[in-house]
Structure formats: C-alpha cells, structure tokens
Amino acid sequence: MSAVTPTSWGRYPTARPRQIQSCRDVQALALPDETLSRLPFGNGRSYGDVCLNNNGVLLLTRRLDRFIAFDPATGVLRAEAGILLAEILALIVPQGWFLPVTPGTQFVTLGGAIANDVHGKNHHVAGSFGCHVRAFELLRSDGNHLLCTPEQNTEWFQATVGGLGLTGLITWVEIQLQRIANPWIVAENRRFASLDEFLALDVEYEARYPYIMSWIDCATGLGRGIYMAGMHAPPGLLKSPPPQRRGLTVPFIPPISLVNSLSVAAFNRLYYHLPRPARGLIPYQPFFYPLDNLREWNRLYGRQGFFQYQCVIPPANAHAALWEILARIVVSGQGSMLAVLKRFGDKTSGGLLSFPRPGVTLALDFPNRGQSTLDLLERLDEVTRQAGGAVYPAKDARMSGDSFRHYYPQWVEFSRFIDPRFSSSFWRRVMEH
Ligand SMILES: Cc1cc2nc3c(=O)[nH]c(=O)nc-3n(C[C@H](O)[C@H](O)[C@H](O)COP(=O)(O)OP(=O)(O)OC[C@H]3O[C@@H](n4cnc5c(N)ncnc54)[C@H](O)[C@@H]3O)c2cc1C
C-alpha cells in the first residue's frame, strides 16, 4: 500500500482510491479477488481521469520494470509493462536503436503507451504506438493470461491497444524498434504567420521529414506559430553521445496558477519572436521531450490544476474548424501556453478505441478557472463535433458522455472486452452522464 495518492498530470479531477496495490513480480502476479473495481496506473502522465479510479483499487505498475529480452541485431525488445520509455532509450540509443513512436514525454510506461495508443511527431509515416507492438500478455481478473499479437487473440489485441486500461492488466510487451545511425537530430525551424501558411508548410515538410510538429500562438488568434521538423542525423555527422541534461524541478505547488492571461500573452509573444536557427543539429532529448527538462512543470498551474484539450479535425474541415477554435479561445480571454498543432497521417491505428485518425490535431493547456474554463471547453467541443472530429481521452477530464459516445461509436463493441472487475473514473463518467 502506497502512502501517496497518485494523481494525473493535470491534477484534476482528484480521486481517492480505496486501495493502492503495487504490482512487483509478473510471475507471482494475481489480481486481488474482491469486489472493488481495479485499474492499472502507469506513471500518471495522462492529464485527466483515464488513470484514476475513485473508490476502487489502483494497480501501480511501475515496479514491473525489468527488461526481458533485447536483440540488438533485429531491434526486437521485450520488457515488463511498467518500464519507462526513458529507461528503454537509455538501453537502446547507444546500440543504434530508437523507439518507433514516442509521445512528448519519455516518462510514460510501456503499458500506458499501449493503453492510450499514443502518437508522436512521426504519425504521418509511422502511425501510432500500437502499430509497432508485436505482442503483449494480458492478465484478466479471472486469472487468465492471454498472449495477444496482431494474429493471435486479435480481438483482444485490438481492444487493449487504446483500451484505456479496461481490458485487464498488460504484464509485458514486445515491440519492434527502429534503426538509427546517429542519436542526434537534424532539425529545421520555420516561423509561419497564419494557419494557411502552416498548412502549406506541412505539405512541403511532410514529404521530407519523419518528425514534424508546430507550436501555435493562441493568445493573438492570428494563427501564427513555429513549424519544427526533424530527422535522425545520418552516420557521418557528429556521433558522440548527446550531453546529459541537468533539469530543474518546480519545487512546490503555488496556491494560484502562475500561468495566467498576462504570462500566457507574454510567453506567446516571446516564444514566437525568440531567435532560433533555421537548421541545426540537436540532441534527441530536447527535440522530442522539451518539457521533460523542467520536472513537475504541472505544478506551475497551482492547486486547482489544469485542463488539456486535444482534438483531431478531419482534413476537409480542419482549416475552418481551427480558425473557429482559435477565435473562441481569444474571445474567452483564456489563451493556452503550450499549443501544439500537428497533422495525423492515414495509417490506421491498431486499436478499437484509438484516438489518432486522419486530420489535424491541436493540443491546448488551460489553467483550471472553474466553470468559465469548463464552458470554454464545451464550446470547443461544439466545433470539434460539428467538424466530425474527436477528443483524446488521455488528455480529457470533462467531456460529456454524449460527446464521447459520438466521437467513439465503437464503444459499444469495445464494451464486450472490458474486464468485469475493471473500471475507471473516466469510464464511469462517460458512461453514466
Ligand atoms: C508532457 C506530456 C506530453 C505528452 N505528449 C503526448 C503525445 O505527444 N502523444 C500522446 O499520445 N500522448 C502524450 N501524452 C500523454 C501520455 O503519453 C499518455 O497519457 C500515456 O498513456 C501516459 O502513460 P503512463 O504510463 O503515465 O500511464 P497512466 O497515465 O498512468 O495511465 C494511462 C492509461 O494506461 C492504463 N495503463 C497503464 N499501465 C497499464 C498496464 N500495464 N496495463 C493496462 N493498462 C495500463 C491506465 O489504466 C490508463 O488508462 C503526453 C503527456 C505529457 C505529460
């Protein structure tokens, strides 16, 4: 039993599990036989309540952190599900391998990466994380251990990839890594003045670069931002290991959010005009994980926490819907500091409930100002729904059940695979309201 109650990254909502159980040994693992619902908890890097289980049992997976097998000739890696992507990178990068897909933080577990079928900057070429999973073991509450691969127990595989931890506990995972010749990244930065310019740059860069994403200024509503593209450097260029970063930590949670209208406006202006090289070589960590250098940065949002809003809009409606979303944010006066824009490609995600689908995805952070923030997010949902888009459960703490069921009509089919003893605060919210 752990003394600290786990929270999600947005620190909203709060949830009190009745029991917290740490999973240690895969061989000896048996799920507790009692009536409370269970939910695996990886490293709590989901923003809302997909990793929370109010009044239930949380199964902490971080102690399932052993490597099981790694073949440096083929790049096939098998490890327990609680291992962090950061721990995997430390092993594989010096041996010329990299994760096939990585989210914007390396502090997520393998199990969490599968359960949300996470995406990275290379979705247009690589699809989502689930596309690179060769196998995993699923422990059900009836004691059954299911070996799931794209060919074996296929339905369970598809339900568990993006399955929000509800189909059972993933104990170990086997993934296919990608070969790299160099741990450094050749990166390009371009300023764009409007959404139209962003869309034009996208066409140009998508064909040339495997990693692309943009930061967009949400304070002005101009649709301006910075386009960032990168690729693993070729063998000839600098090959020494990238320097270890010594990060800072936000030491405490201030009573009120340090992210407010003034700081958001100042940050956006500064970030847009900051001089940056048009092209250069940078270590992979600041390229993929710029926020990981400031540990516990979520504390900056104060005791009330914050919301993420990440939606995807189909290509045909993206332009109009994104303008409308930016306009609604500006009218609300609640600009976002960390607004990220990216295009998803056509590669189908392996999961029944996976979020990624063709279109443009926008991720936004808003300090929790109570009802006014909830109202704004509801207004953004109106746009997303009308445009035929969807909201990402991993980042969500408030969408209505009606919206969820509209975005994910596959939930009906998915429900057949939910372990009868598993549940989450998220699932109860979107099923009951
Ligand atoms: C700074 C930052 C940047 C991010 N960038 C991205 C991004 O670019 N793309 C993206 O897709 N996401 C992104 N995320 C979200 C994050 O990648 C996902 O929420 C991820 O799932 C978190 O993994 P975790 O190990 O912390 O799992 P948790 O948040 O603890 O849990 C997530 C889900 O996984 C389930 N789960 C965990 N372990 C297991 C297991 N062993 N078996 C079964 N189910 C399990 C939980 O029940 C829960 O439903 C980002 C988050 C942060 C904080």
The ligand as an SDF file (V2000), in Angstrom:
LIG
                    3D

 53 58  0  0  0  0  0  0  0  0999 V2000
    4.3650   16.4000  -21.2690 C   0  0  0  0  0  0  0  0  0  0  0  0
    3.4590   15.3500  -21.8740 C   0  0  0  0  0  0  0  0  0  0  0  0
    3.4880   15.1700  -23.2380 C   0  0  0  0  0  0  0  0  0  0  0  0
    2.6630   14.2030  -23.8160 C   0  0  0  0  0  0  0  0  0  0  0  0
    2.7100   14.0430  -25.1710 N   0  0  0  0  0  0  0  0  0  0  0  0
    1.9310   13.1270  -25.7620 C   0  0  0  0  0  0  0  0  0  0  0  0
    1.9940   12.9120  -27.1520 C   0  0  0  0  0  0  0  0  0  0  0  0
    2.7670   13.5620  -27.8670 O   0  0  0  0  0  0  0  0  0  0  0  0
    1.2030   11.9540  -27.6860 N   0  0  0  0  0  0  0  0  0  0  0  0
    0.3630   11.1940  -26.9160 C   0  0  0  0  0  0  0  0  0  0  0  0
   -0.3200   10.3280  -27.4640 O   0  0  0  0  0  0  0  0  0  0  0  0
    0.2790   11.3710  -25.5860 N   0  0  0  0  0  0  0  0  0  0  0  0
    1.0460   12.3210  -25.0000 C   0  0  0  0  0  0  0  0  0  0  0  0
    0.9940   12.4880  -23.6370 N   0  0  0  0  0  0  0  0  0  0  0  0
    0.0730   11.6420  -22.8690 C   0  0  0  0  0  0  0  0  0  0  0  0
    0.7600   10.3640  -22.3970 C   0  0  0  0  0  0  0  0  0  0  0  0
    1.6540    9.8790  -23.3780 O   0  0  0  0  0  0  0  0  0  0  0  0
   -0.3000    9.2760  -22.1940 C   0  0  0  0  0  0  0  0  0  0  0  0
   -1.2970    9.7260  -21.3330 O   0  0  0  0  0  0  0  0  0  0  0  0
    0.2900    7.9710  -21.6600 C   0  0  0  0  0  0  0  0  0  0  0  0
   -0.6750    6.9780  -21.7840 O   0  0  0  0  0  0  0  0  0  0  0  0
    0.7250    8.0800  -20.1940 C   0  0  0  0  0  0  0  0  0  0  0  0
    1.3310    6.8670  -19.8110 O   0  0  0  0  0  0  0  0  0  0  0  0
    1.5270    6.4870  -18.2730 P   0  0  0  0  0  0  0  0  0  0  0  0
    2.4800    5.3470  -18.2320 O   0  0  0  0  0  0  0  0  0  0  0  0
    1.8570    7.6740  -17.4680 O   0  0  0  0  0  0  0  0  0  0  0  0
    0.0980    5.8940  -17.9210 O   0  0  0  0  0  0  0  0  0  0  0  0
   -1.0470    6.4600  -16.9780 P   0  0  0  0  0  0  0  0  0  0  0  0
   -1.3000    7.8720  -17.3220 O   0  0  0  0  0  0  0  0  0  0  0  0
   -0.7550    6.1310  -15.5780 O   0  0  0  0  0  0  0  0  0  0  0  0
   -2.2560    5.5650  -17.4810 O   0  0  0  0  0  0  0  0  0  0  0  0
   -2.7630    5.7640  -18.7870 C   0  0  0  0  0  0  0  0  0  0  0  0
   -3.7410    4.6350  -19.1310 C   0  0  0  0  0  0  0  0  0  0  0  0
   -2.9850    3.4340  -19.2780 O   0  0  0  0  0  0  0  0  0  0  0  0
   -3.5550    2.4000  -18.5000 C   0  0  0  0  0  0  0  0  0  0  0  0
   -2.4250    1.5390  -18.1340 N   0  0  0  0  0  0  0  0  0  0  0  0
   -1.2390    1.8930  -17.6070 C   0  0  0  0  0  0  0  0  0  0  0  0
   -0.4750    0.7980  -17.4350 N   0  0  0  0  0  0  0  0  0  0  0  0
   -1.1860   -0.2740  -17.8620 C   0  0  0  0  0  0  0  0  0  0  0  0
   -0.9490   -1.6710  -17.9020 C   0  0  0  0  0  0  0  0  0  0  0  0
    0.2040   -2.2080  -17.5010 N   0  0  0  0  0  0  0  0  0  0  0  0
   -1.9310   -2.4700  -18.3720 N   0  0  0  0  0  0  0  0  0  0  0  0
   -3.1030   -1.9660  -18.8160 C   0  0  0  0  0  0  0  0  0  0  0  0
   -3.3820   -0.6450  -18.7850 N   0  0  0  0  0  0  0  0  0  0  0  0
   -2.4420    0.2050  -18.3210 C   0  0  0  0  0  0  0  0  0  0  0  0
   -4.1930    3.1380  -17.3230 C   0  0  0  0  0  0  0  0  0  0  0  0
   -5.2160    2.3770  -16.7290 O   0  0  0  0  0  0  0  0  0  0  0  0
   -4.7500    4.3590  -18.0170 C   0  0  0  0  0  0  0  0  0  0  0  0
   -5.9830    4.0730  -18.6150 O   0  0  0  0  0  0  0  0  0  0  0  0
    1.8030   13.4190  -23.0100 C   0  0  0  0  0  0  0  0  0  0  0  0
    1.7790   13.6050  -21.6320 C   0  0  0  0  0  0  0  0  0  0  0  0
    2.6130   14.5760  -21.0540 C   0  0  0  0  0  0  0  0  0  0  0  0
    2.5760   14.7730  -19.5610 C   0  0  0  0  0  0  0  0  0  0  0  0
  1  2  1  0
  2  3  1  0
  2 52  2  0
  3  4  2  0
  4  5  1  0
  4 50  1  0
  5  6  2  0
  6  7  1  0
  6 13  1  0
  7  8  2  0
  7  9  1  0
  9 10  1  0
 10 11  2  0
 10 12  1  0
 12 13  2  0
 13 14  1  0
 14 15  1  0
 14 50  1  0
 15 16  1  0
 16 17  1  0
 16 18  1  0
 18 19  1  0
 18 20  1  0
 20 21  1  0
 20 22  1  0
 22 23  1  0
 23 24  1  0
 24 25  2  0
 24 26  1  0
 24 27  1  0
 27 28  1  0
 28 29  2  0
 28 30  1  0
 28 31  1  0
 31 32  1  0
 32 33  1  0
 33 34  1  0
 33 48  1  0
 34 35  1  0
 35 36  1  0
 35 46  1  0
 36 37  1  0
 36 45  1  0
 37 38  2  0
 38 39  1  0
 39 40  1  0
 39 45  2  0
 40 41  1  0
 40 42  2  0
 42 43  1  0
 43 44  2  0
 44 45  1  0
 46 47  1  0
 46 48  1  0
 48 49  1  0
 50 51  2  0
 51 52  1  0
 52 53  1  0
M  END
$$$$
